[in-house]
Amino acid sequence: MKTAHLLLITLFFIFTSSHSQVHVDQITYNGRDHFITTTIGYPVPGTYVLTGQKAPVTILNPDGTGVIQADDLSKTKINWGIECTEEGIPVFKEGFNSASYTFWFRTNDSDAWTYSQFSIHFAKKKMFLMGERVKDYVDYNIQ
């Protein structure tokens, strides 16, 4: 009976610790290691589009996959992440009512990573990807 109880307690701790941590991936760019995550405390996954247009779009999935649509409307599958520390803490530059992050992505047919800007504008409740594609969001962190 004691071994069954010990086994249940061990499984409980393994289960809670594995689901409570942010997933971090290590990438290499120009010989330097970087760390990326898809979890930064804001709803980054979603559809980003040019203001006032329906296409081209960028779709970011929660699992770090997505699609970037070019101006000619051709679609390319990508893997993506936001730069973070090895522990999963997002790296950002704070502005007035905004935060700027490094957005990393690579196409599925390449091993080369590319970076661009991702920013959150808190007062406007908007997220900007690559400077031109935008998504509205709801901030559930407000108390």
C-alpha positions in Angstrom: 0.0 0.0 0.0 2.9 2.4 0.8 4.5 1.8 -2.6 1.2 2.5 -4.4 0.9 5.7 -2.4 4.5 6.7 -3.1 4.0 6.0 -6.8 0.9 8.2 -6.9 2.7 11.1 -5.2 5.7 10.7 -7.6 3.4 10.7 -10.6 1.6 13.8 -9.3 4.8 15.8 -9.0 6.1 14.7 -12.4 2.8 15.6 -14.0 2.5 19.0 -12.3 6.1 20.0 -12.9 6.0 19.0 -16.6 2.9 21.0 -17.3 3.8 24.1 -15.3 7.0 25.0 -17.1 7.2 27.0 -20.3 8.6 25.1 -23.3 11.9 26.6 -24.5 13.7 25.7 -27.7 17.3 26.5 -28.5 18.2 27.8 -31.9 21.5 28.9 -33.5 21.9 32.1 -35.5 25.3 33.2 -36.8 27.1 30.9 -34.5 25.3 32.1 -31.4 22.7 30.2 -29.4 19.3 31.8 -28.7 16.3 30.6 -26.8 12.7 30.9 -27.9 9.3 30.2 -26.6 5.7 30.7 -27.7 4.4 31.6 -24.2 5.1 35.2 -23.0 2.0 35.9 -20.9 0.1 37.5 -23.8 -2.0 35.8 -26.5 0.6 35.9 -29.3 -0.9 33.0 -31.4 -3.5 34.2 -33.9 -4.0 35.8 -37.3 -2.0 39.0 -38.2 -3.0 41.0 -41.2 -2.2 44.4 -42.7 -4.4 47.1 -41.3 -7.7 47.4 -43.2 -6.9 44.4 -45.4 -7.9 40.7 -45.4 -4.7 39.4 -47.0 -1.8 38.7 -46.8 -1.9 37.1 -43.4 0.4 35.5 -40.9 -1.0 32.8 -38.8 0.8 31.8 -35.6 -0.3 28.5 -33.9 0.2 27.9 -30.2 2.6 25.0 -30.9 5.2 27.2 -32.6 4.1 26.4 -36.2 2.3 28.8 -38.6 2.0 30.2 -42.1 3.3 33.4 -43.6 1.5 34.7 -46.7 3.6 36.8 -49.1 2.3 39.8 -51.0 1.6 37.6 -54.0 -0.6 35.5 -51.6 1.7 32.4 -51.7 1.9 30.7 -48.4 4.9 29.3 -46.6 4.9 27.1 -43.5 7.0 28.3 -40.6 8.2 27.5 -37.1 8.3 30.5 -34.8 9.1 31.7 -31.3 9.8 34.8 -29.2 13.3 35.3 -27.7 13.6 34.4 -24.1 16.1 33.3 -21.5 17.2 29.7 -21.0 14.6 29.6 -18.2 11.8 30.8 -20.5 11.6 34.4 -19.3 10.7 36.6 -22.3 13.4 39.1 -23.3 11.9 42.5 -24.2 12.5 46.2 -24.4 10.0 48.3 -22.5 8.6 51.4 -24.1 5.9 53.9 -23.2 2.8 51.7 -23.0 4.5 49.1 -25.2 6.9 46.2 -25.2 9.2 45.1 -28.1 10.3 41.5 -28.5 12.5 39.6 -31.0 10.3 37.3 -33.2 12.3 34.4 -34.6 11.0 32.2 -37.5 12.3 29.8 -40.1 10.5 28.3 -43.1 10.0 24.5 -43.0 12.3 24.0 -45.9 15.2 25.7 -44.3 17.4 25.5 -41.2 18.2 29.2 -41.3 16.4 31.4 -38.7 15.4 34.9 -39.4 14.4 37.6 -36.9 12.0 40.5 -36.9 10.2 42.7 -34.4 7.1 41.8 -32.4 5.5 44.5 -30.3 2.6 44.9 -28.0 0.9 48.2 -27.6 -1.0 48.0 -24.3 -3.2 51.1 -24.6 -4.4 50.2 -28.1 -4.7 46.5 -27.3 -2.8 45.6 -30.5 0.1 43.4 -31.4 2.3 44.1 -34.3 4.3 41.5 -36.2 7.1 42.5 -38.5 6.1 46.1 -38.2 3.1 45.9 -40.4 0.8 43.0 -39.6 -1.5 43.6 -36.6 -3.8 41.7 -34.4 -6.2 43.0 -31.7 -6.1 41.2 -28.4 -7.9 41.0 -25.1 -5.7 41.4 -22.0 -6.9 39.0 -19.4 -4.0 40.0 -17.1 -5.6 43.3 -16.0 -6.7 43.3 -12.4 
